Amino acid sequence: MTELDNIETDKKGASSRLKRFLRLGFLMAIAGLALGNSNCPGDGRPATLVCREFSIHVDRGTCTVFPNPCSDDGEWAHRPSFDGIRLEPTEEQQGQYEANDIHLVTTRVGDETTRSLCIAPDARHFVSQRINFLYGLNSQYGTSTMFVNTAPLLSVSVTATPSTIAPGQSSQLVATASFPFNGSSLNQTSSVDKQPDH
Amino acid sequence: MFVLTKLLSNLAQLAHSKILHGACAPFAIALIGIAITASPPQSLGQTIPEAWIGTWEVSVDYRDRQTGALVATDVTTDEICPGDPIIPPQLAQYVRCSSEATTSDLGISCHNWHQTIPGSGCNAFGDVEFKSQFNDDSWVGNGNWSAKTVGKCAHANYAEDIVVSAKRISTKASCNRGSSSLVEKFFLHSRLVPFLAGSN
């Protein structure tokens, strides 16, 4: 091998090492950029999306649709944006219900997205159960709390018979409280004859 | 060589600080993997075969591996178009994944990964596996993803099982909305969202 060949070989080797170095540097730049910009929730950076607290009622064995608590119009993201929401209960919150009791459902048809909170049929009753959630929109995120209720809603109706009376007459006031139970309802009625106070 | 080692070490430390806080551990783990092994970004991998064309209703269940509890269900109605990538190109930059697609099978695999983060005593592990079968107008499959950190760092641990059941509701698809990957359409997990930003 001539001296010229040796020089040529050295040049090729140096060029190859330089290319490897540049390739590696490029990869690290990409990775570093991703790490720096991923805005991972929990990495110490503040949440940049403002999310509202909200209450939601879900009957056991069903799902209830809810609007986006982190947007002004309640809409979920449309392409080309990406969004996602997940429950992030604290240990204390998690200890107050079973993991199987609750889950989220996202339905996407074309550009239309709806999200629901679902409660298992055999779940315990939730009464204003606090559950933290995290919402991500592209590289931004926000957190807040939902208050989940599964307890049947008590309804009360009130009637007066007759509904209008003259001075000195009396009217019967009837209040009926209804509580859904096993597909029917439990009613409790109370009535009183009342004369207007003078 | 010293400069390279120093750069790698700095990057790993940066990634480690992310992992300490947990939420993005799966992808920070993958990023460290890229940095340490210095592998070039993967190609876009397989694309959707012609036989899959149509409008599909795809249901994906995510279950917590530890408790078995259903965490989330995504039900998506969208088109599957021949030639669309399976893995989002922007994700392929971060995670070493491979995919395969034939007229009857589709699989995604993001390598088993284990790395001791230099100088930290922290070990990170990550994995995604998914296999599915396509038959006439049905598509069913299952898999899992997991990521965890152990050692001298905050212990993040995520593991979910994935179950997919889908039916083709029409063999027609306009395929005029631009190319979008299968993962972006049907596997839009909340933890993926930050990494898909700015892709379109």
Chai-1 contact restraints between the chains, C-beta under 6 A:
chainA,res_idxA,chainB,res_idxB,connection_type,confidence,min_distance_angstrom,max_distance_angstrom,comment,restraint_id
A,L24,B,A38,contact,1.0,0.0,6.0,A-B,restraint_1
A,M28,B,L7,contact,1.0,0.0,6.0,A-B,restraint_2
A,M28,B,L11,contact,1.0,0.0,6.0,A-B,restraint_3
A,M28,B,A35,contact,1.0,0.0,6.0,A-B,restraint_4
A,I30,B,Q93,contact,1.0,0.0,6.0,A-B,restraint_5
A,A31,B,L31,contact,1.0,0.0,6.0,A-B,restraint_6
A,A31,B,I34,contact,1.0,0.0,6.0,A-B,restraint_7
A,A31,B,A35,contact,1.0,0.0,6.0,A-B,restraint_8
A,G32,B,L11,contact,1.0,0.0,6.0,A-B,restraint_9
A,A34,B,Y94,contact,1.0,0.0,6.0,A-B,restraint_10
A,L35,B,L14,contact,1.0,0.0,6.0,A-B,restraint_11
A,L35,B,A15,contact,1.0,0.0,6.0,A-B,restraint_12
A,L35,B,K18,contact,1.0,0.0,6.0,A-B,restraint_13
A,L35,B,L31,contact,1.0,0.0,6.0,A-B,restraint_14
A,S38,B,C24,contact,1.0,0.0,6.0,A-B,restraint_15
A,S38,B,P194,contact,1.0,0.0,6.0,A-B,restraint_16
A,C40,B,K18,contact,1.0,0.0,6.0,A-B,restraint_17
A,C40,B,A23,contact,1.0,0.0,6.0,A-B,restraint_18
A,C40,B,C24,contact,1.0,0.0,6.0,A-B,restraint_19
A,P41,B,A23,contact,1.0,0.0,6.0,A-B,restraint_20
A,G42,B,H21,contact,1.0,0.0,6.0,A-B,restraint_21
A,G42,B,G22,contact,1.0,0.0,6.0,A-B,restraint_22
A,G42,B,A23,contact,1.0,0.0,6.0,A-B,restraint_23
A,D43,B,K18,contact,1.0,0.0,6.0,A-B,restraint_24
A,D43,B,H21,contact,1.0,0.0,6.0,A-B,restraint_25
A,P80,B,N200,contact,1.0,0.0,6.0,A-B,restraint_26
A,F82,B,V193,contact,1.0,0.0,6.0,A-B,restraint_27
A,F82,B,L196,contact,1.0,0.0,6.0,A-B,restraint_28
A,G84,B,S190,contact,1.0,0.0,6.0,A-B,restraint_29
A,G84,B,V193,contact,1.0,0.0,6.0,A-B,restraint_30
A,R86,B,S190,contact,1.0,0.0,6.0,A-B,restraint_31
A,A99,B,T67,contact,1.0,0.0,6.0,A-B,restraint_32
A,A99,B,A69,contact,1.0,0.0,6.0,A-B,restraint_33
A,N100,B,A69,contact,1.0,0.0,6.0,A-B,restraint_34
A,H103,B,L70,contact,1.0,0.0,6.0,A-B,restraint_35
A,H103,B,V71,contact,1.0,0.0,6.0,A-B,restraint_36
A,H103,B,A72,contact,1.0,0.0,6.0,A-B,restraint_37
A,L104,B,A72,contact,1.0,0.0,6.0,A-B,restraint_38
A,V105,B,T73,contact,1.0,0.0,6.0,A-B,restraint_39
A,T106,B,D74,contact,1.0,0.0,6.0,A-B,restraint_40
A,T107,B,V75,contact,1.0,0.0,6.0,A-B,restraint_41
A,R108,B,T76,contact,1.0,0.0,6.0,A-B,restraint_42
A,V109,B,T77,contact,1.0,0.0,6.0,A-B,restraint_43
A,G136,B,V193,contact,1.0,0.0,6.0,A-B,restraint_44
A,N138,B,A197,contact,1.0,0.0,6.0,A-B,restraint_45
A,S139,B,P194,contact,1.0,0.0,6.0,A-B,restraint_46
A,S139,B,A197,contact,1.0,0.0,6.0,A-B,restraint_47
